[in-house]
Amino acid sequence: MRPRSVGILLNDQGQVLLMLRRKEGRVYATLPGGGIEGDETPAEACVREMLEEVNLTVQVEREVLVLENLGNREHYFLVTWQGGEMRLGDGPEGVRHSEANSYEPAWVSRQELNAVNLVPQQVRGLVRGLAG
C-alpha cells in the first residue's frame, strides 16, 4: 500500500465533487484522489489526481485531514477550481471504466450526503462541515 492524496472541491452552491462508483456489485462514492507517486508531495499528487480523475485543474488551499485508512496514510486537501470542464478524466479511471466497474464524477449537496455511501465513513462529517 502507498500513501494517498485526496481533493475536496466545493462549488458555489455548497456541493462537493464526488466520484460515484460501481465495483463488483458495490455502490459507493469517494472523493477524487489516488496514490502519491515517486518524489511527489501529497499536495502535488492531489493536483495531479484531480486532473486525471475529473479533468479539473485545482489549487491546493490547505490540508484538512491526515487519516490512516486500510493500511494507507491519506492526505485530504481543500482545493479550489482553477480550470477545466468536469468529466471523467483521461487517467486510469477513464481507461478502466466499464459497466461493471464505473466511475461517475458528480456534484452532491450537503443534504444528499446522507443518501450516498461515502467511503471512508470518517470523512462524511469533515465534508459536511466544509460544505456548511
Salt bridges, closest charged atoms under 4 A:
GLU37 OE2 - ARG48 NH1 3.68
GLU40 OE2 - ARG48 NE 2.68
GLU49 OE2 - ARG48 NH1 2.98
GLU52 OE2 - ARG48 NH1 3.22
GLU63 OE2 - HIS75 ND1 2.63
GLU68 OE2 - ARG73 NE 2.75
GLU74 OE2 - ARG4 NH1 3.42
ASP90 OD1 - ARG87 NH1 3.34
GLU93 OE2 - ARG96 NH2 3.78
